[in-house]
Structure formats: C-alpha cells, structure tokens
C-alpha cells in the first residue's frame, strides 16, 4: 500500500497500527521469524521466541544490501526481518531509486536469493509493504491550507523516482487527507471501530480463505495463481462489464488485473459475501486511480 498526503496527516501513525489488526501469529509463523532474527544476530536474550508480527521502518538513506540483504557474509536485510509483518518505507520517493528497484523481484517471489562464491543463500520475505509519500517535495500540492512552492519540473522529478514496474506491484494507492478540527477535538462523534474489532473481522476473513483453499496449495487470496483466480474469483455479468471498461481506461497490466481481482475477493470476504459483486470490484479499482490515471471508467 502507498499512502500519499501532506505532512502531519497521520500516514506514519496508520502504518504503525497495521500490525495490531493483522491476524495473530501461529506457532509455526513465530518459529519462521525467530529463525531469521537468530541468523541475523538480532534475537533478544529476554525474548528467545518472536511472538509479535515484525514492524521494520528503515531510514531512506539505507543501502541496498541493508534493505534486501547481502554482504560478504550474506545476512538477511530489513526486507527479510519484516517477514510475515510490515515493512514501512516512509518518505518513499526519497529512497535511492536503484535501492527501490531491488525490491521488485523479492516482492514478487516472496524470497531473497543471494549468490556468492561460497554458495547460494535464500531468505524468505513475505511482507506487507507499506509506503508513505508526500504529493510533492514541499508536501503541499493540492492543499487547501498551504500553498505549494514546487515547480512542475520538481513535482515530475519527485514522482518519477518511483518507477512504473514498482508501482504496478502496489495493490492499494490511498490518498490521506487532513483531519477536520471537530474530529480531533472530539466535538463530533467519529463512526469508527477499535483495533480489536477490526482484527476480529480480519481473522474471520482469514478463516474463510483457509477453508476455501483447504484442498489447494495456497492459503490466502494474495497467493492465487491465474488458474485459481478463474476458479475462485468468478465475476458476474455486471462485474465483467466493469472490469473490461477498467482494463482499457486504466491501462492495466496483466499483473495489475490479477491484483485487482484478488483485492476484490478480499473485500468480499471482509463483508462476508460469498460472491464478488460489482461494488467490491469498484472499490478495488478505486485504489489504482492515481493522479495520472483518473480516466472515467464506463462505456
């Protein structure tokens, strides 16, 4: 997920809360993460077993080897240390572009493979990548309260630091807007749910997926192959029509098409719907409508 918004709207706070609504780790998952921390020499003597989902937030000056893994004696990087948890990249466009490009293959394969003279080393990296970005270098492009002082050239350069192939691997592109004073001062009641309630919904959706794929080699919607998508993510006539229009209007790649379908399946699971309805698909598509990709979808 990529969150875009001006400074101070709560992007970092949202990212830090995500592990609290993710499903609790199973014993097997705890062992997996503990092994990685043990190899990396990061296991605490007081806590010999990692029981909480990792949250890693490296600074944007990090090197490629430190982020992805490597070195003369290959060690897991931040990407693997976030295995089964969250890797948070704040100030996303400020990271070195070459370092960001190193994420592409591991995010796809869920594995970092490092070749050295002494052998080949593999570290798992099944992470939830959360990135945060300002809309421009000064942070106030489109703001109603602050004037943007960036030139169009600066804005274009800033946005182009995140390549198209990397953006294609981002499932959710969220615009985070400033919170109104009446909500901050609690003068108006906010219709919200607690992290505990949200986690219960997430775990319920997770159980649905585990039951659905009981006879398959996958566990969750995110792991569905193209053939399994056809089997478990069938669209009705209205959904097919919407997807056909969106594919052309948004210039979706084959990868993006699959990701939209899987997100729609997850939205349906969270809403306890057996079938993917057009409204679930529309919500999934809305997360791919970025600044430069806002064509109207329709016949």
C-alpha beads as a LAMMPS data file, in Angstrom:
LAMMPS data file: protein, C-alpha beads

299 atoms
298 bonds

1 atom types
1 bond types

-500.0 500.0 xlo xhi
-500.0 500.0 ylo yhi
-500.0 500.0 zlo zhi

Masses

1 110.0

Atoms # bond

1 1 1 0.000 0.000 0.000
2 1 1 1.156 3.526 -0.830
3 1 1 -0.280 6.386 1.230
4 1 1 0.061 9.865 -0.253
5 1 1 -0.734 13.033 1.668
6 1 1 0.702 16.225 3.172
7 1 1 2.904 16.178 6.302
8 1 1 1.206 15.536 9.627
9 1 1 -1.991 13.846 8.414
10 1 1 -1.207 10.524 10.120
11 1 1 0.454 8.339 7.469
12 1 1 3.137 7.037 9.855
13 1 1 0.594 6.514 12.633
14 1 1 -1.618 4.422 10.321
15 1 1 1.377 2.294 9.281
16 1 1 2.348 1.617 12.914
17 1 1 -1.208 0.480 13.723
18 1 1 -1.393 -2.083 10.902
19 1 1 0.358 -4.935 12.805
20 1 1 -2.276 -4.557 15.562
21 1 1 -5.099 -5.502 13.176
22 1 1 -3.255 -8.316 11.387
23 1 1 -4.076 -11.900 12.464
24 1 1 -2.168 -13.187 15.480
25 1 1 0.892 -15.231 14.565
26 1 1 0.646 -19.004 14.636
27 1 1 3.370 -21.008 16.426
28 1 1 4.803 -22.031 13.034
29 1 1 4.988 -18.367 11.951
30 1 1 6.713 -17.454 15.231
31 1 1 9.375 -20.087 14.544
32 1 1 9.923 -18.810 10.976
33 1 1 10.505 -15.239 12.094
34 1 1 12.630 -16.333 15.079
35 1 1 14.981 -18.278 12.761
36 1 1 15.559 -15.162 10.614
37 1 1 16.282 -12.987 13.658
38 1 1 18.605 -15.668 15.023
39 1 1 20.578 -15.829 11.752
40 1 1 20.801 -12.026 11.704
41 1 1 22.022 -11.919 15.304
42 1 1 19.037 -9.833 16.372
43 1 1 17.334 -12.228 18.756
44 1 1 16.817 -10.813 22.231
45 1 1 18.067 -12.891 25.184
46 1 1 14.959 -11.859 27.095
47 1 1 12.624 -12.892 24.258
48 1 1 14.035 -16.035 22.598
49 1 1 10.829 -16.500 20.551
50 1 1 9.389 -13.727 18.366
51 1 1 5.632 -13.706 19.024
52 1 1 4.582 -10.311 17.580
53 1 1 4.452 -9.510 13.880
54 1 1 7.585 -7.570 12.887
55 1 1 7.410 -3.867 12.068
56 1 1 10.526 -2.554 10.353
57 1 1 10.931 1.092 9.327
58 1 1 14.400 1.718 7.801
59 1 1 15.569 5.272 7.037
60 1 1 15.531 6.397 3.403
61 1 1 19.374 6.555 3.355
62 1 1 19.612 2.749 3.741
63 1 1 21.853 0.811 1.322
64 1 1 20.625 -1.930 -0.981
65 1 1 22.423 -4.665 0.968
66 1 1 20.944 -3.470 4.267
67 1 1 17.433 -3.324 2.815
68 1 1 17.319 -6.508 0.738
69 1 1 20.157 -8.494 2.282
70 1 1 23.712 -9.351 1.283
71 1 1 27.261 -8.568 2.330
72 1 1 30.456 -10.645 2.210
73 1 1 28.830 -12.989 4.676
74 1 1 25.212 -12.884 3.434
75 1 1 22.784 -11.763 6.113
76 1 1 19.048 -11.036 5.983
77 1 1 18.165 -7.406 5.307
78 1 1 15.236 -5.322 6.545
79 1 1 13.017 -6.955 3.919
80 1 1 13.503 -10.405 5.482
81 1 1 13.472 -9.081 9.043
82 1 1 9.932 -7.875 8.241
83 1 1 8.901 -11.406 7.127
84 1 1 5.217 -12.076 7.980
85 1 1 4.930 -8.487 9.205
86 1 1 5.169 -4.920 7.927
87 1 1 7.998 -3.165 6.086
88 1 1 7.310 0.569 6.324
89 1 1 9.142 2.885 3.915
90 1 1 8.437 6.471 4.933
91 1 1 9.374 9.272 2.512
92 1 1 9.178 6.658 -0.263
93 1 1 10.477 8.827 -3.157
94 1 1 13.489 9.880 -1.056
95 1 1 14.917 6.331 -1.148
96 1 1 17.630 5.748 -3.732
97 1 1 15.868 4.689 -6.936
98 1 1 18.282 1.774 -7.518
99 1 1 17.621 0.526 -3.988
100 1 1 13.854 0.649 -4.544
101 1 1 14.198 -1.265 -7.803
102 1 1 15.915 -4.064 -5.877
103 1 1 12.571 -4.721 -4.151
104 1 1 10.726 -5.687 -7.321
105 1 1 11.703 -9.345 -7.689
106 1 1 11.672 -10.238 -3.965
107 1 1 8.186 -8.731 -3.581
108 1 1 7.011 -10.958 -6.423
109 1 1 8.841 -14.135 -5.364
110 1 1 8.458 -13.660 -1.548
111 1 1 12.096 -14.713 -1.343
112 1 1 15.517 -13.008 -1.470
113 1 1 18.196 -15.077 -3.220
114 1 1 21.849 -14.047 -2.890
115 1 1 24.581 -15.716 -4.971
116 1 1 28.120 -15.756 -3.618
117 1 1 31.283 -17.739 -4.374
118 1 1 30.635 -19.778 -1.242
119 1 1 27.110 -20.720 -2.314
120 1 1 23.551 -19.528 -2.755
121 1 1 21.599 -18.113 0.180
122 1 1 17.817 -17.655 0.348
123 1 1 15.859 -15.668 2.920
124 1 1 12.027 -15.535 2.975
125 1 1 10.379 -12.094 2.716
126 1 1 6.614 -12.441 2.695
127 1 1 5.917 -8.899 3.851
128 1 1 3.191 -6.304 3.752
129 1 1 4.948 -3.335 2.148
130 1 1 3.563 -0.017 3.395
131 1 1 4.966 3.156 1.840
132 1 1 4.235 6.813 2.580
133 1 1 4.859 9.780 0.340
134 1 1 4.195 13.487 0.162
135 1 1 2.407 14.625 -3.036
136 1 1 5.418 16.827 -3.938
137 1 1 8.835 17.827 -2.487
138 1 1 7.369 20.558 -0.231
139 1 1 4.407 18.318 0.662
140 1 1 1.542 20.709 -0.023
141 1 1 0.485 20.076 -3.619
142 1 1 -3.335 20.285 -3.745
143 1 1 -3.601 21.508 -0.143
144 1 1 -6.390 23.952 0.724
145 1 1 -4.405 25.382 3.632
146 1 1 -0.820 25.714 2.355
147 1 1 0.491 26.955 -0.975
148 1 1 2.760 24.567 -2.888
149 1 1 6.126 26.155 -3.715
150 1 1 7.340 23.428 -6.123
151 1 1 7.792 23.858 -9.868
152 1 1 6.179 21.379 -12.245
153 1 1 9.645 20.060 -13.104
154 1 1 10.360 19.378 -9.421
155 1 1 6.981 17.655 -8.986
156 1 1 7.522 15.443 -12.053
157 1 1 11.055 14.520 -10.945
158 1 1 9.796 13.668 -7.452
159 1 1 7.015 11.397 -8.729
160 1 1 9.197 9.731 -11.367
161 1 1 11.545 8.410 -8.670
162 1 1 9.017 5.585 -8.209
163 1 1 9.074 3.537 -11.418
164 1 1 6.040 2.164 -13.241
165 1 1 7.032 -1.513 -12.688
166 1 1 7.346 -0.889 -8.930
167 1 1 4.016 0.966 -8.798
168 1 1 2.451 -1.971 -10.660
169 1 1 3.235 -4.106 -7.602
170 1 1 1.367 -1.723 -5.270
171 1 1 -2.150 -3.040 -4.581
172 1 1 -3.623 -0.055 -2.745
173 1 1 -2.906 3.579 -3.575
174 1 1 -4.508 5.691 -0.848
175 1 1 -4.912 9.470 -0.611
176 1 1 -4.681 10.520 3.068
177 1 1 -6.396 13.845 3.740
178 1 1 -6.073 16.220 6.716
179 1 1 -8.419 15.506 9.632
180 1 1 -11.001 18.177 10.452
181 1 1 -10.649 20.011 13.791
182 1 1 -14.082 18.897 15.023
183 1 1 -12.918 15.271 14.911
184 1 1 -9.558 15.976 16.577
185 1 1 -11.289 17.910 19.353
186 1 1 -13.878 15.084 19.644
187 1 1 -16.710 17.575 19.350
188 1 1 -18.254 15.348 16.721
189 1 1 -18.550 11.607 17.224
190 1 1 -16.485 9.533 14.812
191 1 1 -18.138 6.414 13.458
192 1 1 -15.209 4.039 13.931
193 1 1 -14.269 0.614 15.237
194 1 1 -11.450 -0.382 17.562
195 1 1 -8.325 -2.296 16.535
196 1 1 -9.667 -5.339 18.414
197 1 1 -12.908 -5.284 16.420
198 1 1 -11.013 -4.778 13.176
199 1 1 -8.659 -7.662 13.959
200 1 1 -11.696 -9.909 14.579
201 1 1 -13.007 -9.055 11.087
202 1 1 -9.586 -9.746 9.571
203 1 1 -9.275 -13.110 11.327
204 1 1 -12.790 -14.050 10.197
205 1 1 -11.854 -13.272 6.578
206 1 1 -8.616 -15.231 7.003
207 1 1 -10.542 -18.295 8.223
208 1 1 -12.846 -18.087 5.178
209 1 1 -9.810 -18.202 2.917
210 1 1 -8.167 -21.074 4.782
211 1 1 -11.402 -23.080 4.466
212 1 1 -11.902 -22.142 0.809
213 1 1 -8.408 -23.228 -0.238
214 1 1 -8.258 -26.295 2.012
215 1 1 -7.617 -28.615 -0.945
216 1 1 -5.274 -26.240 -2.801
217 1 1 -1.586 -25.408 -2.470
218 1 1 -2.358 -21.813 -1.419
219 1 1 -3.667 -20.366 1.843
220 1 1 -4.803 -16.835 1.007
221 1 1 -6.203 -14.708 -1.815
222 1 1 -2.847 -12.989 -2.359
223 1 1 -1.299 -16.340 -3.364
224 1 1 -3.850 -17.220 -6.048
225 1 1 -2.446 -18.238 -9.444
226 1 1 -4.214 -17.228 -12.700
227 1 1 -5.897 -20.657 -12.947
228 1 1 -7.130 -20.461 -9.339
229 1 1 -8.395 -16.913 -9.914
230 1 1 -10.635 -18.273 -12.682
231 1 1 -11.890 -20.967 -10.328
232 1 1 -12.478 -18.947 -7.144
233 1 1 -12.934 -15.341 -8.322
234 1 1 -15.675 -15.565 -10.924
235 1 1 -17.313 -12.256 -11.820
236 1 1 -20.994 -11.819 -12.650
237 1 1 -22.092 -10.100 -15.871
238 1 1 -22.026 -6.632 -14.272
239 1 1 -18.566 -7.255 -12.844
240 1 1 -17.206 -8.495 -16.188
241 1 1 -18.507 -5.356 -17.896
242 1 1 -16.924 -3.096 -15.271
243 1 1 -13.590 -4.929 -15.411
244 1 1 -13.489 -4.768 -19.200
245 1 1 -14.024 -0.996 -19.133
246 1 1 -11.464 -0.507 -16.351
247 1 1 -8.808 -2.621 -18.077
248 1 1 -8.857 -0.250 -21.043
249 1 1 -9.449 3.048 -19.185
250 1 1 -6.726 2.469 -16.586
251 1 1 -4.315 0.697 -18.980
252 1 1 -3.974 -2.212 -16.544
253 1 1 -1.210 -4.765 -16.992
254 1 1 -1.879 -8.494 -16.611
255 1 1 -0.293 -8.311 -13.146
256 1 1 -2.498 -5.357 -12.149
257 1 1 -5.594 -7.163 -13.458
258 1 1 -4.886 -10.167 -11.215
259 1 1 -4.183 -7.958 -8.214
260 1 1 -7.462 -6.050 -8.625
261 1 1 -9.418 -9.321 -8.742
262 1 1 -7.667 -10.642 -5.611
263 1 1 -8.282 -7.384 -3.726
264 1 1 -11.970 -7.528 -4.720
265 1 1 -12.140 -11.130 -3.442
266 1 1 -10.675 -9.984 -0.106
267 1 1 -13.111 -7.056 0.164
268 1 1 -15.955 -9.520 -0.427
269 1 1 -14.547 -11.803 2.317
270 1 1 -14.366 -8.902 4.780
271 1 1 -18.003 -8.096 4.024
272 1 1 -18.979 -11.761 4.410
273 1 1 -20.059 -12.033 0.775
274 1 1 -19.811 -15.395 -0.981
275 1 1 -19.561 -13.775 -4.423
276 1 1 -17.578 -10.838 -5.802
277 1 1 -20.129 -8.120 -6.531
278 1 1 -19.629 -5.071 -8.761
279 1 1 -19.353 -2.836 -5.670
280 1 1 -16.397 -4.890 -4.374
281 1 1 -14.701 -4.651 -7.758
282 1 1 -15.338 -0.897 -7.953
283 1 1 -13.685 -0.386 -4.562
284 1 1 -10.657 -2.472 -5.604
285 1 1 -10.337 -0.438 -8.818
286 1 1 -10.561 2.861 -6.937
287 1 1 -7.273 2.029 -5.220
288 1 1 -5.452 2.085 -8.574
289 1 1 -6.718 5.509 -9.643
290 1 1 -3.653 7.672 -9.059
291 1 1 -3.177 11.329 -10.036
292 1 1 -2.096 10.482 -13.541
293 1 1 -4.581 7.673 -14.036
294 1 1 -8.050 9.066 -13.413
295 1 1 -9.878 8.364 -16.652
296 1 1 -13.559 7.770 -16.287
297 1 1 -14.495 4.103 -16.364
298 1 1 -17.516 3.336 -18.461
299 1 1 -18.753 2.501 -21.900

Bonds

1 1 1 2
2 1 2 3
3 1 3 4
4 1 4 5
5 1 5 6
6 1 6 7
7 1 7 8
8 1 8 9
9 1 9 10
10 1 10 11
11 1 11 12
12 1 12 13
13 1 13 14
14 1 14 15
15 1 15 16
16 1 16 17
17 1 17 18
18 1 18 19
19 1 19 20
20 1 20 21
21 1 21 22
22 1 22 23
23 1 23 24
24 1 24 25
25 1 25 26
26 1 26 27
27 1 27 28
28 1 28 29
29 1 29 30
30 1 30 31
31 1 31 32
32 1 32 33
33 1 33 34
34 1 34 35
35 1 35 36
36 1 36 37
37 1 37 38
38 1 38 39
39 1 39 40
40 1 40 41
41 1 41 42
42 1 42 43
43 1 43 44
44 1 44 45
45 1 45 46
46 1 46 47
47 1 47 48
48 1 48 49
49 1 49 50
50 1 50 51
51 1 51 52
52 1 52 53
53 1 53 54
54 1 54 55
55 1 55 56
56 1 56 57
57 1 57 58
58 1 58 59
59 1 59 60
60 1 60 61
61 1 61 62
62 1 62 63
63 1 63 64
64 1 64 65
65 1 65 66
66 1 66 67
67 1 67 68
68 1 68 69
69 1 69 70
70 1 70 71
71 1 71 72
72 1 72 73
73 1 73 74
74 1 74 75
75 1 75 76
76 1 76 77
77 1 77 78
78 1 78 79
79 1 79 80
80 1 80 81
81 1 81 82
82 1 82 83
83 1 83 84
84 1 84 85
85 1 85 86
86 1 86 87
87 1 87 88
88 1 88 89
89 1 89 90
90 1 90 91
91 1 91 92
92 1 92 93
93 1 93 94
94 1 94 95
95 1 95 96
96 1 96 97
97 1 97 98
98 1 98 99
99 1 99 100
100 1 100 101
101 1 101 102
102 1 102 103
103 1 103 104
104 1 104 105
105 1 105 106
106 1 106 107
107 1 107 108
108 1 108 109
109 1 109 110
110 1 110 111
111 1 111 112
112 1 112 113
113 1 113 114
114 1 114 115
115 1 115 116
116 1 116 117
117 1 117 118
118 1 118 119
119 1 119 120
120 1 120 121
121 1 121 122
122 1 122 123
123 1 123 124
124 1 124 125
125 1 125 126
126 1 126 127
127 1 127 128
128 1 128 129
129 1 129 130
130 1 130 131
131 1 131 132
132 1 132 133
133 1 133 134
134 1 134 135
135 1 135 136
136 1 136 137
137 1 137 138
138 1 138 139
139 1 139 140
140 1 140 141
141 1 141 142
142 1 142 143
143 1 143 144
144 1 144 145
145 1 145 146
146 1 146 147
147 1 147 148
148 1 148 149
149 1 149 150
150 1 150 151
151 1 151 152
152 1 152 153
153 1 153 154
154 1 154 155
155 1 155 156
156 1 156 157
157 1 157 158
158 1 158 159
159 1 159 160
160 1 160 161
161 1 161 162
162 1 162 163
163 1 163 164
164 1 164 165
165 1 165 166
166 1 166 167
167 1 167 168
168 1 168 169
169 1 169 170
170 1 170 171
171 1 171 172
172 1 172 173
173 1 173 174
174 1 174 175
175 1 175 176
176 1 176 177
177 1 177 178
178 1 178 179
179 1 179 180
180 1 180 181
181 1 181 182
182 1 182 183
183 1 183 184
184 1 184 185
185 1 185 186
186 1 186 187
187 1 187 188
188 1 188 189
189 1 189 190
190 1 190 191
191 1 191 192
192 1 192 193
193 1 193 194
194 1 194 195
195 1 195 196
196 1 196 197
197 1 197 198
198 1 198 199
199 1 199 200
200 1 200 201
201 1 201 202
202 1 202 203
203 1 203 204
204 1 204 205
205 1 205 206
206 1 206 207
207 1 207 208
208 1 208 209
209 1 209 210
210 1 210 211
211 1 211 212
212 1 212 213
213 1 213 214
214 1 214 215
215 1 215 216
216 1 216 217
217 1 217 218
218 1 218 219
219 1 219 220
220 1 220 221
221 1 221 222
222 1 222 223
223 1 223 224
224 1 224 225
225 1 225 226
226 1 226 227
227 1 227 228
228 1 228 229
229 1 229 230
230 1 230 231
231 1 231 232
232 1 232 233
233 1 233 234
234 1 234 235
235 1 235 236
236 1 236 237
237 1 237 238
238 1 238 239
239 1 239 240
240 1 240 241
241 1 241 242
242 1 242 243
243 1 243 244
244 1 244 245
245 1 245 246
246 1 246 247
247 1 247 248
248 1 248 249
249 1 249 250
250 1 250 251
251 1 251 252
252 1 252 253
253 1 253 254
254 1 254 255
255 1 255 256
256 1 256 257
257 1 257 258
258 1 258 259
259 1 259 260
260 1 260 261
261 1 261 262
262 1 262 263
263 1 263 264
264 1 264 265
265 1 265 266
266 1 266 267
267 1 267 268
268 1 268 269
269 1 269 270
270 1 270 271
271 1 271 272
272 1 272 273
273 1 273 274
274 1 274 275
275 1 275 276
276 1 276 277
277 1 277 278
278 1 278 279
279 1 279 280
280 1 280 281
281 1 281 282
282 1 282 283
283 1 283 284
284 1 284 285
285 1 285 286
286 1 286 287
287 1 287 288
288 1 288 289
289 1 289 290
290 1 290 291
291 1 291 292
292 1 292 293
293 1 293 294
294 1 294 295
295 1 295 296
296 1 296 297
297 1 297 298
298 1 298 299
